[in-house]
Amino acid sequence: MKILFLSLSDYDTVSAHGLYSDLLRCFIYHGHEVYMVSPVERKKGKKTYLIRESGCTILKLRIGNIQKTNKIEKGISLITVEPLFIRGIKKYFPNVKFDLLLYTTPPITFCRVVEYVKKRDRAKTYLLLKDIFPQNAVDIGMMSCSGIKGILYQYFRSQERNLYRISDYIGCMSEANVAYVLRHNPEVDAGKVHVCPNSCEVRDMSVAFNERKRIREKYGIPQDKRVFIYGGNLGKPQGIEFMLQCLHSQKKNKDVFFLIVGSGTEYGRIESYLEKHKPDNIKLMNQLPKEDYDKMVGSCDVGMIFLDHRFTIPNFPSRLLSYMQAKLPVLAVTDPNTDVGKVIVENGFGWWCESSNVDEFQKQIKFILTSDLKEMGEAGFEYFREYYDVEKTWEILSCKLKEL
């Protein structure tokens, strides 16, 4: 079978560890040919080119700038992506008949590309739904359903509906995601929507005692405190203002230390807080290379997830997997609509509280300080092995495709 994977992420190899590269390697391992379309932004000064690896061909397609640029340039670049993708597929893969087209959200603006390949090759189409847009933007005030902003919302909502319509199957991250999609899109055939969770290759990323001690010393992290780590995006969806309220409530707690590692639009807000209040139990670090970050996670005690309390869509953050692989129990501080907290608590590898109540956060910290973190971390790793192993995702995809 020949598989085409569409992405706006910058892939130079399929061998790196990640949600999608791990899955694509599963297809290669099971004897399939993988093709990818992955952009190279204009600012890198490169023309479109091909990368060939064993079992995989990557089309590095030159597009406009979409990362770390102004909104106007990004908007224009995103609008022109679809015709560039279609043109690239026509030029570089003219004689390849694809059997399966895989694509993710974000973005939701691949409708014409999907329709083109589906019609040209009679390919089966599978959407890996990782983001429910534009409703997520409405929830946190970045978009509106009415007024001038409503025009933009209606456009993207139309794109979302089209994407659901042309997809033969829609794989959602959790049961709550399945329920949400069907409730808000009654025209979608329930038979093509199912759970296909975030997953990756099973690797024990825990850190031995001596290595853990060395890493903490290297980065100036206390050896004698329970270290809570938040790693990943620091933006509007994470509800950074509430996160800071929670951390501020712990400024006099000598038993805990909070490590924040990442980047995003709200990074400066955290910096300003630290400069103003100068807490001695919080450390902020810029995004690290993946290998360094993985070791950093393994040297901590508890992983943290934060989501803005206004969300009505059920987010299921993929950073959960890095904590579970490192055998860290997880504290989820989220809106009540996601089921990530339910999964964590019911399966014994963490705690949950709503991201609108600082008092509840404080209570969870007290529970954590008296909990058996090692046992809970092991429980999380076993749950990961059982449900989030990428081989299980591949099996879900394979079974569904046999039905078509």
N, C-alpha and C positions, 0 to 999 in steps of 0.2 A: 504494500500500500504506500502511496506517495502522499505525504502530509505537508500542507503549507501553513505556517504559523505567521500571523501578522502581529507586529508590535511597534510601539513608539519608543520602546526602550533600546538603548544602545548595546547591542550584542556583537562581540567580536569572536566569540567562541561558544560552543554548546557544552564545553567541558566544565565551565565554572558552576559552582553550586548556587542554586536559586530555585524559586517556585517553578518557573517555566523551563529552564534549562534541564533541571532534574527530570521533569516529565518528558521532555523531548528525547532525552537520553534513554528513557524507558522504551520509547517507540523504536529507537535505533537498535537497542539491545534485543528487541523482539523481532528484528528483521525488516523493519520498515525504513523507507527513505524520508528524510526530513529536509524541508526547505524553509528558510526563514526570510522575511523581509524586515529589515531593521534599519532605521535611519542613521545617516551621518549628517550632522548639522553643517550649514554653509560656513559657519565661523571656523570650522576645522580646516577649511581650505582644501578639501579632498573632493574628487569627482566620484560618481557612482562606481563601485567595484564589487567583485565577487570574492568570497572566502570559501574555500573548499576544505572540508574536514571529512574524516571517515564517517560515512553515513549521513552527512549533513552539508548543505550548501546554503551560505548566508549571503543574501543580496543586501549590501550596504548602500542604501539609496540616499542620494543627496537631496536634502529638503531644506527649507528655511530654518531659522533659529527658533526653538521652542523652549529651551531651558535658559534660565538666568538672562532674560532679555525683557524689554518693556512689553506691556500688554498689547499694544497695537501690532508690533512685529510678531508676537506670539500668535495673535488672533489671525493675522494674514497667513502665517505659516500653516496653522491648523486647517484653515479653509482650503488651502491648496494641496494638502496631503493626499486626499483621495485620488484626484487625477494623476498625481505623481506615482502613487502606488500602482494604479491600473496601468499606466504607461510603462513602469518598470517591469511588471509581470509580463506584459505583452512582449517587451524587448528581450528580456533575459531568460524567461521561461516559456517561450512560444510553443515548444513541442513537448512540454511536460504536462501530462494529464493528471491533475490532482484528484485524489479520491476523498480526501478529508481536508476541510479548512477549519483551522483552530484560531480563535481570536478572543480577546479579553475586553472587559471594561475595567478601567478607562483605556481608550476613549470609546465614545459611542458613535463616532463619526466615520465608521468603516462600512456603512451600509452599501454604498455603490460598489466598493471593492468586493465585498462578499457576494453581492448579486452578480457581478461580472464573472467571478470564478465559478460560482454555482451554476450559472447558465452555460458558460463555455465548456466546462468539464463534467457537468452533472455531478459535481462534488457534494458530499454530505457536509453540513455545516454545524459546528458546535461552539457555542458561546460559553466561555468561562466567566461567569458573572462575579466580578470582584468589587463592584462599585455600582450603587444605584443612583445614577445621575440623570436629571438635574435636581431631584428631590433633596439630595444631601446638601446641595448648595443653598436651596431654599431654607432648609432647617436651620442653618447657622447664619442666615441673613445675607449671604453673598448674592442671592438672586431672589426675585419676587415673582409670584404668579400673576400679578396684575401690573398696570402702569407700563412705563417704557421698558423696564426690566422684564416685564411679563412677555413681551414680544420675543426676547431671547429665550425665556423659559419655554414658551410654546414651540419654538424651533427645535430646541434640544429634546423636548418631550416627544415631538414627532419622530425625531431620529431614534430615540429610545424604543418607541413602539415598533418602528420599522425593523430595528435590529432584532427584537424579540420575534417579529413575524417571520423573518427570513431564516431564522435559526431553526434547524431541525431538532436540536436539543439545547437546553439551557441548564448548565451545571451551577448550582448555587453553593455558597460556603456553609450554610447551615439550614436547619429546619425552619428557623424564623425567617430566613431569606426566601425560602420557597413559599411560605405562607404570605409574605409581603408581596411578592411578585404576582401571585395569583389573585390576591385580594384587590390589588390596585390595577390589574390588567386582566379583567374578566374575559377579554377576547382571546387570551393565550390558552392554548390547549394544555390542560393540566398534565396530560400524559408525557409531555416533552420537558417538564420542569422537575428536577430532582436534586438531591444533595450530591455535590462533588467538592469536597472540602479542600482548603489550602493544604498542601502537602509538600514534603521534600524527602530526599534520601535519608534513611536512618543512619545517623552518626552520633556516637556518644561524645558530646562536647563538654562534658564535665571536666573539671580541673583538679588535679591532685593537690594535696595539702601544701607541699613545698613550692609548687608552681604558683599556686594561689597566693602564697605569702610573697613570692617574688614580684608578681604582677601588682599586688596592692602597694608594695613598697615603691615600685617603679612610678606609679601614678599618684602617689601621695594619698592613698586610701587607708583609713585606719584598720589595724589588724584586729582590734578588740571590740568592734561594733557590728551590729547587724546592718549589712549594706544593702540598700534597696536601689535597683537600677531601673531607670527608664531610658530605653534606647529607641531611636527612630525619628520620625518627622516631628517637628515642633511648629505646628501650624494651627489654624483656626479649628480644625476638626478635633484637636486634642484638648480643647478647653483649658488653655494654658493659665488663664486667670484663676480658675478654680484650683488647678494644680498648685499654683503658688500659695493660695490660701491654705491648702492642706499642708504644704511644706512649712509654711509660717507657723502653723499650729504646733509644729514639732521642734521649733528652734531651740527650746530649752531641754529637749530630750537627749540626754547624754548617751543613751544606749543605741541610737540609730544614726545612720549616715546615708544621705541621698546622693546618688550619682546620676546626672542627666547627660546623656551622650547623643548628639544629633545635630540637625540643622533644620532651618525652615523660617518662615516669615515671623514667627514669634520668638526667635532666639534672642533678639535684642531686648525684648521685654523681660526675659529671665535675667539677662545680664544687668539690666537697670535695677531689678529687684535686689540682686546680690550686691551691687555697688552701694545701694542705699542702706540695706539692713545688715550686710556683712555677717551672715550666719556662718558659724564654724562647722556645721554639719551638712553642708550642701556643696557639691562640686559640679560645675558645668564644663563640658568638654565638647569641642567640635566633632563632627562626624569622623570616625576612624576608618582605615582600610578594613575590609571585612574580616580578615584573619586576626587582626589585632582586636577588633570589636568582639569577635567570638570568644577570645581568651578573656577579655575584660568581663563579659557576661558570666563566664564560668567561675570567675573569682569573686562574684558577689553572692548574696544570700537569697534575695527575693527579687523577682522581676515585676515591673509595674506596667499596667495599661491604663491610659486615660482617654476618655471620649467625652465630648461636649454633651451636657445633659439635654440639649434641645433636639437631638437627633430623633427622628421618628422612623428612620430606616435602620435595619439591624446590621450595623457594621460588625465585622469579625476580623480584627487586626491580625495580619500574618506574623507580626513580631512575637506573637504567642509561641510560635514554633521554636524560635531561637532560645527562649527561656526553657521550654520543655526539653530540648535537646541537651541543654546544659544542666538539666536536673535541678532547676530552680522552681520552687513553688511560685504562684503568681497571685498578685493583688490586682484585681480589676476594679477600676473606678469609672463607671460608665452610666449612660442613660439606661432606662429600664426596658427599652425596646430590643436591644441586642440580647442574644442568648449566650454570649461568650461567658458571662459571669455564671450562668446556670450550669454550663458544661464544666467549668472549673470547680465550682463548689460541689456539685453532685458527684463528681468523680474523684474528690478528695485530694486535689492538688493546688488548692488555693482559696482565696477569699474574694468577696464582692461587696461593694457598697455603691449606692447611687451617687453620681457626680454632681450633687447639689446640696450635700449635707456634710459639713466638715466634722461635726461631732461623730458621725458614723465612721468616718475615716480614722479618727483618733481611736475609736473602739477597736477597729480592725488592727491597728498597729499594736495595741495591747495584747490582742489575741495572738498575733504573730510572734511576739517576744516570748511567749510561753509555749509555742508549738514545736513539734518535731519536724524541722525543716527538711532534714535528710530523708525521712520517710515520705513526706509529701512530694519532694522532688523526684524520688524514685517512682512514685505513683504517676506523676506527670509524664515521665519518660516512657513508662509502660503503656499509658494511654496513647501517647504519640505513636509508639510502635504499632499499636493495634488499629488506630484510626487515621493517622496522618502520614503513614508511610506512602511515598509516591507510587509504589507498586500497587497499592490499593486503589489509588486514583486511576492508574492505568487500567486496572481491571474493570472499574466502573465505566470508563470510556469504551473499553472493548465490548463489554456486554451491551451497552446501549447501541453501539454502532452495528452490532449483529442483528438488532431488531429492525434496522432500517432496510 
